[in-house]
């Protein structure tokens, strides 16, 4: 994850504020998508679908404990704000649960790959 996260909270957003960097990143992706949709003149439904997809696409990979925690934060925030629906949300959380389980079974002497 080499992207930088926004430092400020977008006050113009209708979503509740957050301080989690990963959630800020997902919200920033959503905001960019909303702007692009407005430029393209997309209808309200397509705009909402595109923004939700951009939010999910910006979520961290399920690799490493910090990324998994950030992924869960993004999913929870997305579910609370309605960006992630009640059908997909539990699937995302289950994927995070499986990833956490896989981390527990990693050999202790396994070193992460050099960046």
DSSP file (Angstrom, degrees, kcal/mol; ACC not computed):
  #  RESIDUE AA STRUCTURE BP1 BP2  ACC     N-H-->O    O-->H-N    N-H-->O    O-->H-N    TCO  KAPPA ALPHA  PHI   PSI    X-CA   Y-CA   Z-CA
    1    1 A X              0   0    0      0, 0.0    59,-0.0     0, 0.0     0, 0.0   0.000 360.0 360.0 360.0  96.4    0.0    0.0    0.0
    2    2 A X        +     0   0    0      2,-0.1     2,-0.1     0, 0.0     0, 0.0   0.449 360.0 110.4-102.6  -1.6    2.0    2.9   -1.2
    3    3 A X        -     0   0    0      1,-0.1     2,-0.3     0, 0.0    22,-0.1  -0.442  66.6-125.6 -74.3 147.6   -0.8    5.4   -1.6
    4    4 A X        -     0   0    0     -2,-0.1     2,-0.3    21,-0.0    -1,-0.1  -0.665  21.8-128.9 -89.7 150.8   -1.1    8.3    0.8
    5    5 A X        -     0   0    0     -2,-0.3    17,-0.1     1,-0.1    16,-0.1  -0.725  27.4 -99.2 -99.5 148.1   -4.2    8.8    2.7
    6    6 A X        -     0   0    0     -2,-0.3    18,-0.1    15,-0.2    19,-0.1  -0.383  25.6-154.1 -62.9 142.1   -6.1   12.1    2.9
    7    7 A X  S    S+     0   0    0     17,-0.1     2,-0.3     2,-0.0    -1,-0.1   0.696  71.5  59.5 -90.0 -21.8   -5.3   14.0    6.1
    8    8 A X  S    S-     0   0    0     16,-0.0     2,-0.5     0, 0.0    -2,-0.0  -0.763  81.0-119.0-113.2 155.5   -8.5   16.0    6.3
    9    9 A X        -     0   0    0     -2,-0.3     2,-0.8     1,-0.0     8,-0.1  -0.775  31.8-117.3 -91.4 132.4  -12.1   15.0    6.5
   10   10 A X    >   -     0   0    0     -2,-0.5     3,-1.1     1,-0.2    -1,-0.0  -0.577  25.4-167.3 -71.4 107.2  -14.3   16.1    3.6
   11   11 A X  T 3  S+     0   0    0     -2,-0.8    -1,-0.2     1,-0.2     6,-0.0   0.696  82.8  62.3 -71.1 -19.0  -16.8   18.4    5.3
   12   12 A X  T 3  S+     0   0    0     -3,-0.0    -1,-0.2     2,-0.0     2,-0.1   0.604  82.4 102.9 -83.2 -10.3  -19.0   18.5    2.2
   13   13 A X    <   -     0   0    0     -3,-1.1     4,-0.1     1,-0.1    14,-0.0  -0.418  68.4-143.3 -73.3 146.8  -19.7   14.7    2.4
   14   14 A X  S    S+     0   0    0     -2,-0.1     2,-0.2     2,-0.1    -1,-0.1   0.490  74.5  98.4 -85.4  -3.3  -23.0   13.5    3.8
   15   15 A X  S    S-     0   0    0      1,-0.1     3,-0.1    12,-0.0    -2,-0.1  -0.514  87.4 -96.5 -84.2 153.2  -21.2   10.6    5.4
   16   16 A X        -     0   0    0     -2,-0.2    -1,-0.1    61,-0.1    -2,-0.1  -0.352  49.2 -99.0 -64.6 148.8  -20.2   10.6    9.1
   17   17 A X        -     0   0    0     -8,-0.1     2,-0.3    -3,-0.1    -1,-0.1  -0.273  42.1-173.4 -68.4 155.9  -16.6   11.7    9.8
   18   18 A X        -     0   0    0     -3,-0.1    -3,-0.0     1,-0.1    -1,-0.0  -0.963  26.7-158.0-143.9 158.8  -13.9    9.1   10.4
   19   19 A X        +     0   0    0     -2,-0.3     2,-0.4   -10,-0.0    -1,-0.1   0.397  60.0 112.2-116.5  -2.0  -10.3    9.2   11.5
   20   20 A X     >  -     0   0    0      1,-0.2     4,-2.4    53,-0.1     5,-0.2  -0.607  62.8-144.1 -75.6 126.5   -9.3    5.8   10.1
   21   21 A X  H  > S+     0   0    0     -2,-0.4     4,-2.2     1,-0.2   -15,-0.2   0.871  98.3  50.9 -61.0 -39.3   -6.8    6.3    7.2
   22   22 A X  H  > S+     0   0    0      2,-0.2     4,-2.3     1,-0.2    -1,-0.2   0.903 110.8  48.2 -67.0 -39.9   -8.2    3.3    5.2
   23   23 A X  H  > S+     0   0    0      2,-0.2     4,-2.7     1,-0.2    -2,-0.2   0.889 109.9  52.9 -67.1 -38.1  -11.8    4.5    5.6
   24   24 A X  H  X S+     0   0    0     -4,-2.4     4,-2.5     2,-0.2    -2,-0.2   0.909 108.7  50.9 -60.0 -41.4  -10.7    8.0    4.5
   25   25 A X  H  X S+     0   0    0     -4,-2.2     4,-2.1     2,-0.2    -2,-0.2   0.923 111.1  47.1 -62.7 -44.6   -9.1    6.4    1.5
   26   26 A X  H  X S+     0   0    0     -4,-2.3     4,-2.1     1,-0.2    -2,-0.2   0.910 113.0  49.0 -64.1 -42.2  -12.3    4.6    0.6
   27   27 A X  H  X S+     0   0    0     -4,-2.7     4,-2.6     1,-0.2    -1,-0.2   0.876 108.9  53.2 -65.1 -36.8  -14.4    7.7    1.1
   28   28 A X  H  X S+     0   0    0     -4,-2.5     4,-2.4     2,-0.2    -1,-0.2   0.901 108.3  50.2 -64.5 -39.9  -12.0    9.7   -1.1
   29   29 A X  H  X S+     0   0    0     -4,-2.1     4,-2.2     2,-0.2    -2,-0.2   0.900 110.7  50.3 -63.3 -40.3  -12.4    7.1   -3.8
   30   30 A X  H  X S+     0   0    0     -4,-2.1     4,-2.4     2,-0.2    -2,-0.2   0.925 110.1  49.6 -61.9 -45.7  -16.2    7.4   -3.4
   31   31 A X  H  X S+     0   0    0     -4,-2.6     4,-2.2     1,-0.2    -2,-0.2   0.904 109.9  50.8 -62.5 -42.0  -16.0   11.2   -3.7
   32   32 A X  H  X S+     0   0    0     -4,-2.4     4,-2.5     1,-0.2    -1,-0.2   0.916 110.6  50.0 -60.8 -42.4  -13.8   11.0   -6.9
   33   33 A X  H  X S+     0   0    0     -4,-2.2     4,-2.7     1,-0.2    -2,-0.2   0.898 108.1  52.5 -64.1 -40.5  -16.4    8.6   -8.4
   34   34 A X  H  X S+     0   0    0     -4,-2.4     4,-2.1     1,-0.2    -1,-0.2   0.915 110.7  48.4 -61.3 -41.9  -19.2   11.0   -7.5
   35   35 A X  H  X S+     0   0    0     -4,-2.2     4,-2.2     2,-0.2    -2,-0.2   0.911 112.0  48.3 -64.1 -42.8  -17.4   13.8   -9.3
   36   36 A X  H  X S+     0   0    0     -4,-2.5     4,-2.2     1,-0.2    -2,-0.2   0.898 110.8  51.2 -64.5 -40.2  -16.7   11.7  -12.3
   37   37 A X  H  X>S+     0   0    0     -4,-2.7     5,-2.3     2,-0.2     4,-1.0   0.890 109.1  50.7 -64.2 -38.7  -20.3   10.6  -12.5
   38   38 A X  H  <5S+     0   0    0     -4,-2.1     3,-0.4     1,-0.2    -1,-0.2   0.916 110.3  49.7 -64.4 -41.8  -21.5   14.2  -12.3
   39   39 A X  H  <5S+     0   0    0     -4,-2.2    -2,-0.2     1,-0.2    -1,-0.2   0.887 112.8  46.8 -62.4 -39.5  -19.1   15.1  -15.1
   40   40 A X  H  <5S-     0   0    0     -4,-2.2    -1,-0.2    -5,-0.1    -2,-0.2   0.620 110.0-124.4 -78.9 -12.7  -20.4   12.2  -17.2
   41   41 A X  T  <5 +     0   0    0     -4,-1.0    -3,-0.2    -3,-0.4    -4,-0.1   0.809  45.8 173.6  74.6  29.5  -24.0   13.1  -16.5
   42   42 A X      < -     0   0    0     -5,-2.3    -1,-0.2    -6,-0.1    -2,-0.0  -0.331  33.8-106.0 -68.9 152.2  -24.9    9.7  -15.1
   43   43 A X     >  -     0   0    0      1,-0.1     4,-2.4     4,-0.0     5,-0.2  -0.210  36.5 -96.9 -72.8 171.7  -28.3    9.2  -13.5
   44   44 A X  H  > S+     0   0    0      1,-0.2     4,-2.2     2,-0.2     5,-0.2   0.870 121.1  49.5 -60.1 -42.1  -28.7    8.8   -9.8
   45   45 A X  H  > S+     0   0    0      2,-0.2     4,-2.5     1,-0.2    -1,-0.2   0.949 113.0  45.2 -64.5 -49.9  -28.7    5.0   -9.7
   46   46 A X  H  > S+     0   0    0      1,-0.2     4,-2.5     2,-0.2    -1,-0.2   0.866 112.2  53.5 -62.8 -36.1  -25.6    4.6  -11.9
   47   47 A X  H  X S+     0   0    0     -4,-2.4     4,-2.3     2,-0.2    -1,-0.2   0.928 110.3  46.5 -62.5 -45.6  -23.9    7.3   -9.8
   48   48 A X  H  X S+     0   0    0     -4,-2.2     4,-2.3     2,-0.2    -2,-0.2   0.912 113.4  48.4 -64.7 -43.5  -24.7    5.4   -6.6
   49   49 A X  H  X S+     0   0    0     -4,-2.5     4,-2.2     1,-0.2    -2,-0.2   0.919 113.1  47.6 -63.8 -44.2  -23.5    2.1   -7.9
   50   50 A X  H  X S+     0   0    0     -4,-2.5     4,-2.3     2,-0.2    -2,-0.2   0.899 111.9  49.8 -64.8 -41.1  -20.3    3.5   -9.3
   51   51 A X  H  X S+     0   0    0     -4,-2.3     4,-2.2     2,-0.2    -1,-0.2   0.906 111.4  48.4 -65.5 -42.1  -19.5    5.3   -6.0
   52   52 A X  H  X S+     0   0    0     -4,-2.3     4,-2.3     2,-0.2    -1,-0.2   0.899 111.9  49.9 -65.3 -40.0  -20.1    2.2   -3.9
   53   53 A X  H  X S+     0   0    0     -4,-2.2     4,-2.6     2,-0.2    -2,-0.2   0.902 110.0  50.4 -65.2 -40.3  -17.9    0.1   -6.3
   54   54 A X  H  X S+     0   0    0     -4,-2.3     4,-1.3     2,-0.2    -2,-0.2   0.898 109.4  52.1 -64.1 -40.1  -15.2    2.7   -6.0
   55   55 A X  H  < S+     0   0    0     -4,-2.2     3,-0.4     1,-0.2     4,-0.3   0.944 113.3  43.4 -59.0 -49.8  -15.4    2.6   -2.2
   56   56 A X  H >< S+     0   0    0     -4,-2.3     3,-1.3     1,-0.2    -2,-0.2   0.870 109.4  56.8 -66.8 -37.2  -15.1   -1.2   -2.2
   57   57 A X  H 3< S+     0   0    0     -4,-2.6    -1,-0.2     1,-0.3    -2,-0.2   0.787 104.3  54.5 -64.8 -25.9  -12.3   -1.2   -4.8
   58   58 A X  T 3< S+     0   0    0     -4,-1.3    -1,-0.3    -3,-0.4    -2,-0.2   0.519  82.3 114.2 -86.2  -5.4  -10.3    1.1   -2.5
   59   59 A X  S <  S-     0   0    0     -3,-1.3    12,-0.1    -4,-0.3   -36,-0.0  -0.350  76.5 -98.3 -66.6 147.6  -10.5   -1.3    0.5
   60   60 A X        -     0   0    0      7,-0.2    -1,-0.1     1,-0.1     2,-0.1  -0.195  40.0 -99.3 -63.6 155.8   -7.2   -2.8    1.7
   61   61 A X        -     0   0    0      1,-0.1     2,-1.6     2,-0.1    10,-0.2  -0.357  34.3-110.6 -67.3 155.8   -6.2   -6.3    0.6
   62   62 A X  S    S+     0   0    0      9,-0.1     2,-0.4    -2,-0.1    -1,-0.1  -0.441  80.5 115.0 -87.9  62.5   -6.8   -9.0    3.2
   63   63 A X        +     0   0    0     -2,-1.6     4,-0.4     1,-0.2    -2,-0.1  -0.981  65.1   9.8-135.0 121.5   -3.1   -9.5    3.8
   64   64 A X  S  > S-     0   0    0     -2,-0.4     4,-2.2    35,-0.1     5,-0.2   0.209  85.2 -91.0  87.6 148.2   -1.5   -8.8    7.2
   65   65 A X  H  > S+     0   0    0      1,-0.2     4,-2.3     2,-0.2     5,-0.2   0.873 123.1  50.5 -64.9 -39.0   -3.3   -8.1   10.5
   66   66 A X  H  > S+     0   0    0      2,-0.2     4,-2.5     1,-0.2    -1,-0.2   0.930 111.3  48.4 -66.6 -43.2   -3.3   -4.3   10.0
   67   67 A X  H  > S+     0   0    0     -4,-0.4     4,-2.7     1,-0.2    -1,-0.2   0.901 110.9  51.5 -61.8 -39.6   -4.8   -4.5    6.5
   68   68 A X  H  X S+     0   0    0     -4,-2.2     4,-2.4     2,-0.2    -1,-0.2   0.924 110.2  48.3 -64.7 -43.0   -7.4   -6.9    7.8
   69   69 A X  H  X S+     0   0    0     -4,-2.3     4,-2.1     1,-0.2    -1,-0.2   0.908 113.4  47.8 -62.8 -40.5   -8.4   -4.5   10.6
   70   70 A X  H  X S+     0   0    0     -4,-2.5     4,-2.4     2,-0.2    -2,-0.2   0.886 109.4  53.4 -67.0 -37.9   -8.6   -1.7    8.1
   71   71 A X  H  X S+     0   0    0     -4,-2.7     4,-2.6     2,-0.2    -2,-0.2   0.928 109.3  48.9 -59.7 -46.0  -10.7   -3.8    5.8
   72   72 A X  H  X S+     0   0    0     -4,-2.4     4,-2.9     1,-0.2     5,-0.2   0.898 109.5  52.3 -62.0 -40.9  -13.1   -4.5    8.6
   73   73 A X  H  X S+     0   0    0     -4,-2.1     4,-2.5     1,-0.2    -1,-0.2   0.913 110.7  47.9 -61.8 -42.2  -13.2   -0.8    9.4
   74   74 A X  H  X S+     0   0    0     -4,-2.4     4,-2.7     2,-0.2    -2,-0.2   0.913 113.1  47.7 -65.0 -42.6  -14.1    0.0    5.8
   75   75 A X  H  X S+     0   0    0     -4,-2.6     4,-2.6     2,-0.2     5,-0.2   0.944 113.1  47.8 -63.9 -47.3  -16.7   -2.6    5.7
   76   76 A X  H  X S+     0   0    0     -4,-2.9     4,-2.5     1,-0.2    -2,-0.2   0.930 114.6  45.8 -60.4 -45.7  -18.3   -1.5    9.0
   77   77 A X  H  X S+     0   0    0     -4,-2.5     4,-2.2    -5,-0.2     6,-0.3   0.912 113.0  50.9 -63.2 -42.1  -18.3    2.1    7.9
   78   78 A X  H  X>S+     0   0    0     -4,-2.7     6,-2.1    -5,-0.2     5,-1.7   0.873 111.6  47.2 -63.6 -37.6  -19.7    1.2    4.5
   79   79 A X  H ><5S+     0   0    0     -4,-2.6     3,-0.5     4,-0.2    -2,-0.2   0.908 111.9  50.0 -70.0 -41.8  -22.5   -0.9    6.0
   80   80 A X  H 3<5S+     0   0    0     -4,-2.5    -2,-0.2     1,-0.2    -1,-0.2   0.879 115.6  42.7 -64.3 -37.5  -23.4    1.9    8.5
   81   81 A X  H 3<5S-     0   0    0     -4,-2.2    -1,-0.2    -5,-0.2    -2,-0.2   0.511 114.2-113.8 -89.7  -4.8  -23.5    4.5    5.8
   82   82 A X  T <<5S+     0   0    0     -4,-0.6    -3,-0.2    -3,-0.5    -4,-0.1   0.551  85.8 115.8  86.2   7.3  -25.4    2.3    3.3
   83   83 A X  S   <S+     0   0    0     -5,-1.7     2,-0.5    -6,-0.3    -4,-0.2   0.794  78.4  45.3 -77.2 -28.2  -22.5    2.1    0.8
   84   84 A X  S    S-     0   0    0     -6,-2.1    -2,-0.3    -9,-0.2    -1,-0.2  -0.974  93.9-130.3-115.4 124.1  -22.3   -1.7    1.3
   85   85 A X     >  -     0   0    0     -2,-0.5     4,-2.6     1,-0.1    -2,-0.1  -0.178  22.6-104.8 -76.1 168.0  -25.6   -3.4    1.4
   86   86 A X  T  4 S+     0   0    0      1,-0.2     4,-0.4     2,-0.2    -1,-0.1   0.596 118.4  51.9 -68.9 -11.6  -26.8   -5.9    4.0
   87   87 A X  T  > S+     0   0    0      2,-0.1     4,-0.6     3,-0.1    -1,-0.2   0.876 115.6  36.5 -89.0 -45.3  -26.2   -8.8    1.7
   88   88 A X  H  > S+     0   0    0      1,-0.2     4,-2.3     2,-0.2     3,-0.3   0.841 104.8  70.3 -77.4 -33.6  -22.6   -8.1    0.7
   89   89 A X  H  X S+     0   0    0     -4,-2.6     4,-2.4     1,-0.2     5,-0.2   0.918  99.2  45.9 -52.8 -53.5  -21.5   -6.8    4.1
   90   90 A X  H  > S+     0   0    0     -4,-0.4     4,-2.2     1,-0.2    -1,-0.2   0.839 110.7  55.2 -61.8 -30.7  -21.6  -10.1    6.0
   91   91 A X  H  X S+     0   0    0     -4,-0.6     4,-2.1    -3,-0.3    -1,-0.2   0.916 108.8  47.4 -65.9 -42.3  -19.8  -11.7    3.0
   92   92 A X  H  X S+     0   0    0     -4,-2.3     4,-2.0     2,-0.2    -2,-0.2   0.920 112.5  49.3 -63.0 -43.9  -17.0   -9.2    3.3
   93   93 A X  H  X S+     0   0    0     -4,-2.4     4,-2.1     1,-0.2    -2,-0.2   0.867 109.3  52.1 -66.2 -35.3  -16.8   -9.7    7.1
   94   94 A X  H  X S+     0   0    0     -4,-2.2     4,-2.5     2,-0.2    -1,-0.2   0.908 107.1  52.9 -65.4 -40.8  -16.7  -13.5    6.7
   95   95 A X  H  X S+     0   0    0     -4,-2.1     4,-2.2     1,-0.2    -2,-0.2   0.902 109.6  49.2 -60.2 -40.3  -13.8  -13.1    4.2
   96   96 A X  H  X S+     0   0    0     -4,-2.0     4,-2.3     2,-0.2    -1,-0.2   0.892 109.2  52.7 -65.3 -38.8  -11.9  -11.0    6.8
   97   97 A X  H  X S+     0   0    0     -4,-2.1     4,-2.2     2,-0.2    -2,-0.2   0.910 109.7  48.2 -62.5 -42.9  -12.7  -13.7    9.4
   98   98 A X  H  X S+     0   0    0     -4,-2.5     4,-2.3     2,-0.2    -1,-0.2   0.906 110.5  51.9 -63.4 -42.0  -11.2  -16.4    7.2
   99   99 A X  H  X S+     0   0    0     -4,-2.2     4,-1.9     2,-0.2    -2,-0.2   0.893 108.7  50.3 -63.3 -39.6   -8.1  -14.2    6.5
  100  100 A X  H  X S+     0   0    0     -4,-2.3     4,-1.7     1,-0.2    -1,-0.2   0.912 109.8  51.4 -63.6 -41.9   -7.6  -13.7   10.3
  101  101 A X  H  X S+     0   0    0     -4,-2.2     4,-0.9     1,-0.2    -2,-0.2   0.888 107.7  52.1 -61.7 -39.2   -7.8  -17.5   10.7
  102  102 A X  H >< S+     0   0    0     -4,-2.3     3,-0.5     1,-0.2     4,-0.2   0.873 105.8  55.1 -65.8 -36.1   -5.2  -18.0    8.0
  103  103 A X  H >< S+     0   0    0     -4,-1.9     3,-1.3     1,-0.2    -1,-0.2   0.882 102.4  56.9 -63.2 -37.6   -2.9  -15.6    9.8
  104  104 A X  H 3< S+     0   0    0     -4,-1.7    -1,-0.2     1,-0.3    -2,-0.2   0.775 107.0  49.5 -64.7 -25.7   -3.2  -17.6   13.0
  105  105 A X  T << S+     0   0    0     -4,-0.9    -1,-0.3    -3,-0.5    -2,-0.2   0.364  83.0 115.6 -98.1   5.0   -1.9  -20.7   11.1
  106  106 A X  S <  S-     0   0    0     -3,-1.3     2,-0.1    -4,-0.2    -3,-0.0  -0.504  78.6-101.8 -71.0 141.4    1.1  -19.0    9.5
  107  107 A X    >   -     0   0    0     -2,-0.2     3,-1.2     1,-0.1    -1,-0.1  -0.390  25.3-131.9 -61.3 141.2    4.4  -20.4   10.7
  108  108 A X  T 3  S+     0   0    0      1,-0.2    -1,-0.1    -3,-0.1    -2,-0.1   0.798 104.0  54.1 -66.7 -29.2    6.1  -18.1   13.2
  109  109 A X  T 3  S+     0   0    0      2,-0.1     2,-0.5     0, 0.0    -1,-0.2   0.453  79.6 113.5 -87.8   0.9    9.4  -18.2   11.5
  110  110 A X    <   -     0   0    0     -3,-1.2     2,-0.3     1,-0.0    -4,-0.0  -0.612  56.6-152.3 -75.7 120.9    8.0  -17.1    8.1
  111  111 A X        -     0   0    0     -2,-0.5     3,-0.1     1,-0.1    -2,-0.1  -0.725  20.0-109.8 -94.3 143.5    9.3  -13.6    7.2
  112  112 A X        -     0   0    0     -2,-0.3     3,-0.1     1,-0.1    -1,-0.1  -0.365  45.5 -91.3 -66.8 151.4    7.2  -11.3    5.0
  113  113 A X        -     0   0    0      1,-0.1     2,-0.1     2,-0.1    -1,-0.1  -0.305  46.4-101.9 -62.8 146.0    8.6  -10.7    1.5
  114  114 A X              0   0    0      1,-0.1    -1,-0.1    -3,-0.1    -3,-0.0  -0.438 360.0 360.0 -69.1 140.2   10.9   -7.7    1.2
  115  115 A X              0   0    0     -2,-0.1    -1,-0.1    -3,-0.1    -2,-0.1   0.466 360.0 360.0 -83.5 360.0    9.3   -4.7   -0.4
